Amino acid sequence: MKIFSAEFVISNSDYRACPQQILPEFAFIGRSNVGKSSLINMLLSKKKLAKTSSAPGKTQLINHFIINDSWYLVDLPGYGYAKVSKGLREKWQTLISGYLRHRKSLTLVFILIDVRLEPQKIDLEFINWCGEQNIPFSLVLTKLDKVSKSESQRNAIKFQEALLQTWEELPPIFTTSALSGEGRNSLLDYIDRFVQ
């Protein structure tokens, strides 16, 4: 898939106020500071489309971007650690679960995992929750350029092993680097299969 156009459409604090459910939607979510905004910008070849920050918790709303006038990329708030109040964290959780459970045009969720880390309980819990809710998802390992190839492979295998303790079959897994652009074509081609 080639990206011809990518435009910000709207931010919402309630899934019911999101755009009309006509086009397929692909949501991106991950633990705070997983490199989600950088990955989105790399994917769409636009450096500042999604707001990046060194501080976790930059994304606080449901952000819709229309791509090639044919599908929406949805940037969701991160789950887990962020330097915000407990009340705000709970508000985000309600926002995220409402969108994921009730949005009929949601085609697929890409759950981002930091490949530098060993399996994190919060990631595994979120993946299991998606499974329980019958939410279709794929996994995207991020920050490939931040570790050696052997370390990234070791952590990826550990993560798959952790998943296989509760899953009979693994979902599609993509490896990416926002810096080098690795994984961009694979992800876009995968999205294209659904859009077509």
C-alpha positions as protocol buffer text, in pm:
chain_id: "A"
residue {
  index: 1
  type: MET
  ca { x: 0 y: 0 z: 0 }
}
residue {
  index: 2
  type: LYS
  ca { x: 120 y: 349 z: -86 }
}
residue {
  index: 3
  type: ILE
  ca { x: 20 y: 643 z: 131 }
}
residue {
  index: 4
  type: PHE
  ca { x: -113 y: 925 z: -87 }
}
residue {
  index: 5
  type: SER
  ca { x: -282 y: 1128 z: 186 }
}
residue {
  index: 6
  type: ALA
  ca { x: -293 y: 1129 z: 565 }
}
residue {
  index: 7
  type: GLU
  ca { x: -492 y: 1396 z: 746 }
}
residue {
  index: 8
  type: PHE
  ca { x: -592 y: 1453 z: 1106 }
}
residue {
  index: 9
  type: VAL
  ca { x: -973 y: 1448 z: 1136 }
}
residue {
  index: 10
  type: ILE
  ca { x: -1086 y: 1477 z: 1499 }
}
residue {
  index: 11
  type: SER
  ca { x: -1002 y: 1406 z: 1865 }
}
residue {
  index: 12
  type: ASN
  ca { x: -1267 y: 1275 z: 2100 }
}
residue {
  index: 13
  type: SER
  ca { x: -1309 y: 1185 z: 2466 }
}
residue {
  index: 14
  type: ASP
  ca { x: -1609 y: 962 z: 2384 }
}
residue {
  index: 15
  type: TYR
  ca { x: -1627 y: 685 z: 2122 }
}
residue {
  index: 16
  type: ARG
  ca { x: -1988 y: 784 z: 2047 }
}
residue {
  index: 17
  type: ALA
  ca { x: -1869 y: 1116 z: 1906 }
}
residue {
  index: 18
  type: CYS
  ca { x: -1621 y: 955 z: 1664 }
}
residue {
  index: 19
  type: PRO
  ca { x: -1671 y: 985 z: 1284 }
}
residue {
  index: 20
  type: GLN
  ca { x: -1953 y: 798 z: 1112 }
}
residue {
  index: 21
  type: GLN
  ca { x: -1882 y: 425 z: 1095 }
}
residue {
  index: 22
  type: ILE
  ca { x: -1849 y: 392 z: 719 }
}
residue {
  index: 23
  type: LEU
  ca { x: -1475 y: 327 z: 669 }
}
residue {
  index: 24
  type: PRO
  ca { x: -1264 y: 54 z: 831 }
}
residue {
  index: 25
  type: GLU
  ca { x: -1064 y: 162 z: 1136 }
}
residue {
  index: 26
  type: PHE
  ca { x: -722 y: 37 z: 1250 }
}
residue {
  index: 27
  type: ALA
  ca { x: -638 y: 134 z: 1606 }
}
residue {
  index: 28
  type: PHE
  ca { x: -288 y: 161 z: 1755 }
}
residue {
  index: 29
  type: ILE
  ca { x: -238 y: 117 z: 2128 }
}
residue {
  index: 30
  type: GLY
  ca { x: 39 y: 23 z: 2368 }
}
residue {
  index: 31
  type: ARG
  ca { x: 186 y: 81 z: 2709 }
}
residue {
  index: 32
  type: SER
  ca { x: 284 y: 442 z: 2773 }
}
residue {
  index: 33
  type: ASN
  ca { x: 617 y: 533 z: 2609 }
}
residue {
  index: 34
  type: VAL
  ca { x: 616 y: 234 z: 2370 }
}
residue {
  index: 35
  type: GLY
  ca { x: 692 y: 460 z: 2072 }
}
residue {
  index: 36
  type: LYS
  ca { x: 339 y: 467 z: 1928 }
}
residue {
  index: 37
  type: SER
  ca { x: 339 y: 821 z: 1790 }
}
residue {
  index: 38
  type: SER
  ca { x: 683 y: 771 z: 1631 }
}
residue {
  index: 39
  type: LEU
  ca { x: 562 y: 450 z: 1469 }
}
residue {
  index: 40
  type: ILE
  ca { x: 247 y: 617 z: 1332 }
}
residue {
  index: 41
  type: ASN
  ca { x: 452 y: 904 z: 1188 }
}
residue {
  index: 42
  type: MET
  ca { x: 693 y: 655 z: 1027 }
}
residue {
  index: 43
  type: LEU
  ca { x: 406 y: 450 z: 887 }
}
residue {
  index: 44
  type: LEU
  ca { x: 242 y: 753 z: 727 }
}
residue {
  index: 45
  type: SER
  ca { x: 571 y: 925 z: 629 }
}
residue {
  index: 46
  type: LYS
  ca { x: 473 y: 1240 z: 818 }
}
residue {
  index: 47
  type: LYS
  ca { x: 710 y: 1352 z: 1090 }
}
residue {
  index: 48
  type: LYS
  ca { x: 469 y: 1547 z: 1310 }
}
residue {
  index: 49
  type: LEU
  ca { x: 124 y: 1404 z: 1237 }
}
residue {
  index: 50
  type: ALA
  ca { x: 99 y: 1221 z: 1571 }
}
residue {
  index: 51
  type: LYS
  ca { x: 235 y: 1420 z: 1867 }
}
residue {
  index: 52
  type: THR
  ca { x: 549 y: 1263 z: 2015 }
}
residue {
  index: 53
  type: SER
  ca { x: 691 y: 1328 z: 2360 }
}
residue {
  index: 54
  type: SER
  ca { x: 970 y: 1199 z: 2582 }
}
residue {
  index: 55
  type: ALA
  ca { x: 721 y: 1199 z: 2871 }
}
residue {
  index: 56
  type: PRO
  ca { x: 472 y: 909 z: 2874 }
}
residue {
  index: 57
  type: GLY
  ca { x: 101 y: 979 z: 2837 }
}
residue {
  index: 58
  type: LYS
  ca { x: 107 y: 1238 z: 2556 }
}
residue {
  index: 59
  type: THR
  ca { x: -198 y: 1089 z: 2380 }
}
residue {
  index: 60
  type: GLN
  ca { x: -505 y: 1150 z: 2595 }
}
residue {
  index: 61
  type: LEU
  ca { x: -791 y: 1127 z: 2345 }
}
residue {
  index: 62
  type: ILE
  ca { x: -916 y: 906 z: 2061 }
}
residue {
  index: 63
  type: ASN
  ca { x: -746 y: 1057 z: 1754 }
}
residue {
  index: 64
  type: HIS
  ca { x: -878 y: 980 z: 1404 }
}
residue {
  index: 65
  type: PHE
  ca { x: -663 y: 1025 z: 1092 }
}
residue {
  index: 66
  type: ILE
  ca { x: -809 y: 956 z: 748 }
}
residue {
  index: 67
  type: ILE
  ca { x: -570 y: 772 z: 516 }
}
residue {
  index: 68
  type: ASN
  ca { x: -602 y: 770 z: 135 }
}
residue {
  index: 69
  type: ASP
  ca { x: -968 y: 869 z: 186 }
}
residue {
  index: 70
  type: SER
  ca { x: -1036 y: 498 z: 238 }
}
residue {
  index: 71
  type: TRP
  ca { x: -957 y: 405 z: 602 }
}
residue {
  index: 72
  type: TYR
  ca { x: -898 y: 553 z: 945 }
}
residue {
  index: 73
  type: LEU
  ca { x: -589 y: 516 z: 1156 }
}
residue {
  index: 74
  type: VAL
  ca { x: -691 y: 562 z: 1520 }
}
residue {
  index: 75
  type: ASP
  ca { x: -435 y: 669 z: 1779 }
}
residue {
  index: 76
  type: LEU
  ca { x: -551 y: 561 z: 2127 }
}
residue {
  index: 77
  type: PRO
  ca { x: -416 y: 666 z: 2469 }
}
residue {
  index: 78
  type: GLY
  ca { x: -153 y: 436 z: 2615 }
}
residue {
  index: 79
  type: TYR
  ca { x: -237 y: 198 z: 2895 }
}
residue {
  index: 80
  type: GLY
  ca { x: -30 y: 153 z: 3207 }
}
residue {
  index: 81
  type: TYR
  ca { x: 230 y: 384 z: 3352 }
}
residue {
  index: 82
  type: ALA
  ca { x: 206 y: 754 z: 3290 }
}
residue {
  index: 83
  type: LYS
  ca { x: 269 y: 1044 z: 3528 }
}
residue {
  index: 84
  type: VAL
  ca { x: -97 y: 1132 z: 3566 }
}
residue {
  index: 85
  type: SER
  ca { x: -350 y: 1109 z: 3846 }
}
residue {
  index: 86
  type: LYS
  ca { x: -530 y: 784 z: 3923 }
}
residue {
  index: 87
  type: GLY
  ca { x: -859 y: 950 z: 3826 }
}
residue {
  index: 88
  type: LEU
  ca { x: -727 y: 1043 z: 3481 }
}
residue {
  index: 89
  type: ARG
  ca { x: -585 y: 693 z: 3431 }
}
residue {
  index: 90
  type: GLU
  ca { x: -927 y: 544 z: 3511 }
}
residue {
  index: 91
  type: LYS
  ca { x: -1090 y: 790 z: 3269 }
}
residue {
  index: 92
  type: TRP
  ca { x: -851 y: 673 z: 2993 }
}
residue {
  index: 93
  type: GLN
  ca { x: -932 y: 308 z: 3068 }
}
residue {
  index: 94
  type: THR
  ca { x: -1305 y: 379 z: 3033 }
}
residue {
  index: 95
  type: LEU
  ca { x: -1235 y: 570 z: 2710 }
}
residue {
  index: 96
  type: ILE
  ca { x: -1022 y: 287 z: 2564 }
}
residue {
  index: 97
  type: SER
  ca { x: -1251 y: 0 z: 2663 }
}
residue {
  index: 98
  type: GLY
  ca { x: -1559 y: 187 z: 2539 }
}
residue {
  index: 99
  type: TYR
  ca { x: -1401 y: 243 z: 2199 }
}
residue {
  index: 100
  type: LEU
  ca { x: -1261 y: -111 z: 2163 }
}
residue {
  index: 101
  type: ARG
  ca { x: -1579 y: -288 z: 2276 }
}
residue {
  index: 102
  type: HIS
  ca { x: -1843 y: -80 z: 2099 }
}
residue {
  index: 103
  type: ARG
  ca { x: -1690 y: 58 z: 1779 }
}
residue {
  index: 104
  type: LYS
  ca { x: -1843 y: -150 z: 1499 }
}
residue {
  index: 105
  type: SER
  ca { x: -1613 y: -15 z: 1226 }
}
residue {
  index: 106
  type: LEU
  ca { x: -1303 y: -121 z: 1424 }
}
residue {
  index: 107
  type: THR
  ca { x: -1134 y: -371 z: 1192 }
}
residue {
  index: 108
  type: LEU
  ca { x: -813 y: -445 z: 1381 }
}
residue {
  index: 109
  type: VAL
  ca { x: -612 y: -331 z: 1682 }
}
residue {
  index: 110
  type: PHE
  ca { x: -234 y: -315 z: 1664 }
}
residue {
  index: 111
  type: ILE
  ca { x: -97 y: -369 z: 2015 }
}
residue {
  index: 112
  type: LEU
  ca { x: 254 y: -225 z: 2043 }
}
residue {
  index: 113
  type: ILE
  ca { x: 517 y: -402 z: 2253 }
}
residue {
  index: 114
  type: ASP
  ca { x: 860 y: -259 z: 2341 }
}
residue {
  index: 115
  type: VAL
  ca { x: 1107 y: -522 z: 2215 }
}
residue {
  index: 116
  type: ARG
  ca { x: 1375 y: -397 z: 2457 }
}
residue {
  index: 117
  type: LEU
  ca { x: 1184 y: -539 z: 2753 }
}
residue {
  index: 118
  type: GLU
  ca { x: 1114 y: -888 z: 2878 }
}
residue {
  index: 119
  type: PRO
  ca { x: 741 y: -980 z: 2883 }
}
residue {
  index: 120
  type: GLN
  ca { x: 546 y: -722 z: 3085 }
}
residue {
  index: 121
  type: LYS
  ca { x: 247 y: -830 z: 3291 }
}
residue {
  index: 122
  type: ILE
  ca { x: 44 y: -527 z: 3183 }
}
residue {
  index: 123
  type: ASP
  ca { x: 90 y: -611 z: 2812 }
}
residue {
  index: 124
  type: LEU
  ca { x: -7 y: -974 z: 2864 }
}
residue {
  index: 125
  type: GLU
  ca { x: -313 y: -872 z: 3066 }
}
residue {
  index: 126
  type: PHE
  ca { x: -426 y: -628 z: 2796 }
}
residue {
  index: 127
  type: ILE
  ca { x: -378 y: -889 z: 2521 }
}
residue {
  index: 128
  type: ASN
  ca { x: -579 y: -1143 z: 2722 }
}
residue {
  index: 129
  type: TRP
  ca { x: -853 y: -886 z: 2781 }
}
residue {
  index: 130
  type: CYS
  ca { x: -875 y: -823 z: 2405 }
}
residue {
  index: 131
  type: GLY
  ca { x: -906 y: -1198 z: 2352 }
}
residue {
  index: 132
  type: GLU
  ca { x: -1184 y: -1223 z: 2611 }
}
residue {
  index: 133
  type: GLN
  ca { x: -1370 y: -938 z: 2441 }
}
residue {
  index: 134
  type: ASN
  ca { x: -1324 y: -1096 z: 2092 }
}
residue {
  index: 135
  type: ILE
  ca { x: -1137 y: -789 z: 1970 }
}
residue {
  index: 136
  type: PRO
  ca { x: -923 y: -877 z: 1665 }
}
residue {
  index: 137
  type: PHE
  ca { x: -560 y: -775 z: 1710 }
}
residue {
  index: 138
  type: SER
  ca { x: -204 y: -811 z: 1588 }
}
residue {
  index: 139
  type: LEU
  ca { x: 118 y: -741 z: 1776 }
}
residue {
  index: 140
  type: VAL
  ca { x: 382 y: -488 z: 1675 }
}
residue {
  index: 141
  type: LEU
  ca { x: 726 y: -506 z: 1836 }
}
residue {
  index: 142
  type: THR
  ca { x: 873 y: -154 z: 1847 }
}
residue {
  index: 143
  type: LYS
  ca { x: 1215 y: 8 z: 1899 }
}
residue {
  index: 144
  type: LEU
  ca { x: 1405 y: -261 z: 1709 }
}
residue {
  index: 145
  type: ASP
  ca { x: 1691 y: -15 z: 1651 }
}
residue {
  index: 146
  type: LYS
  ca { x: 1743 y: 37 z: 2026 }
}
residue {
  index: 147
  type: VAL
  ca { x: 1877 y: -315 z: 2097 }
}
residue {
  index: 148
  type: SER
  ca { x: 2105 y: -568 z: 1933 }
}
residue {
  index: 149
  type: LYS
  ca { x: 1953 y: -821 z: 1695 }
}
residue {
  index: 150
  type: SER
  ca { x: 2023 y: -1108 z: 1936 }
}
residue {
  index: 151
  type: GLU
  ca { x: 1857 y: -927 z: 2228 }
}
residue {
  index: 152
  type: SER
  ca { x: 1550 y: -834 z: 2025 }
}
residue {
  index: 153
  type: GLN
  ca { x: 1515 y: -1195 z: 1904 }
}
residue {
  index: 154
  type: ARG
  ca { x: 1558 y: -1326 z: 2259 }
}
residue {
  index: 155
  type: ASN
  ca { x: 1291 y: -1090 z: 2398 }
}
residue {
  index: 156
  type: ALA
  ca { x: 1055 y: -1164 z: 2108 }
}
residue {
  index: 157
  type: ILE
  ca { x: 1085 y: -1540 z: 2175 }
}
residue {
  index: 158
  type: LYS
  ca { x: 1027 y: -1486 z: 2550 }
}
residue {
  index: 159
  type: PHE
  ca { x: 717 y: -1283 z: 2473 }
}
residue {
  index: 160
  type: GLN
  ca { x: 580 y: -1550 z: 2241 }
}
residue {
  index: 161
  type: GLU
  ca { x: 649 y: -1817 z: 2504 }
}
residue {
  index: 162
  type: ALA
  ca { x: 463 y: -1609 z: 2765 }
}
residue {
  index: 163
  type: LEU
  ca { x: 166 y: -1574 z: 2529 }
}
residue {
  index: 164
  type: LEU
  ca { x: 156 y: -1946 z: 2454 }
}
residue {
  index: 165
  type: GLN
  ca { x: 86 y: -2013 z: 2821 }
}
residue {
  index: 166
  type: THR
  ca { x: -267 y: -1878 z: 2763 }
}
residue {
  index: 167
  type: TRP
  ca { x: -306 y: -1882 z: 2383 }
}
residue {
  index: 168
  type: GLU
  ca { x: -320 y: -2188 z: 2159 }
}
residue {
  index: 169
  type: GLU
  ca { x: -228 y: -1985 z: 1853 }
}
residue {
  index: 170
  type: LEU
  ca { x: -28 y: -1664 z: 1821 }
}
residue {
  index: 171
  type: PRO
  ca { x: -163 y: -1359 z: 1634 }
}
residue {
  index: 172
  type: PRO
  ca { x: 42 y: -1202 z: 1351 }
}
residue {
  index: 173
  type: ILE
  ca { x: 354 y: -1034 z: 1492 }
}
residue {
  index: 174
  type: PHE
  ca { x: 539 y: -751 z: 1318 }
}
residue {
  index: 175
  type: THR
  ca { x: 881 y: -609 z: 1407 }
}
residue {
  index: 176
  type: THR
  ca { x: 938 y: -238 z: 1349 }
}
residue {
  index: 177
  type: SER
  ca { x: 1178 y: 50 z: 1384 }
}
residue {
  index: 178
  type: ALA
  ca { x: 1049 y: 407 z: 1363 }
}
residue {
  index: 179
  type: LEU
  ca { x: 1409 y: 516 z: 1299 }
}
residue {
  index: 180
  type: SER
  ca { x: 1499 y: 289 z: 1006 }
}
residue {
  index: 181
  type: GLY
  ca { x: 1146 y: 232 z: 874 }
}
residue {
  index: 182
  type: GLU
  ca { x: 1176 y: -143 z: 915 }
}
residue {
  index: 183
  type: GLY
  ca { x: 839 y: -317 z: 912 }
}
residue {
  index: 184
  type: ARG
  ca { x: 660 y: -29 z: 738 }
}
residue {
  index: 185
  type: ASN
  ca { x: 577 y: -213 z: 414 }
}
residue {
  index: 186
  type: SER
  ca { x: 472 y: -530 z: 597 }
}
residue {
  index: 187
  type: LEU
  ca { x: 228 y: -338 z: 818 }
}
residue {
  index: 188
  type: LEU
  ca { x: 81 y: -133 z: 536 }
}
residue {
  index: 189
  type: ASP
  ca { x: 42 y: -439 z: 312 }
}
residue {
  index: 190
  type: TYR
  ca { x: -132 y: -620 z: 596 }
}
residue {
  index: 191
  type: ILE
  ca { x: -374 y: -327 z: 645 }
}
residue {
  index: 192
  type: ASP
  ca { x: -431 y: -317 z: 270 }
}
residue {
  index: 193
  type: ARG
  ca { x: -559 y: -678 z: 275 }
}
residue {
  index: 194
  type: PHE
  ca { x: -846 y: -565 z: 501 }
}
residue {
  index: 195
  type: VAL
  ca { x: -911 y: -237 z: 320 }
}
residue {
  index: 196
  type: GLN
  ca { x: -941 y: -419 z: -16 }
}
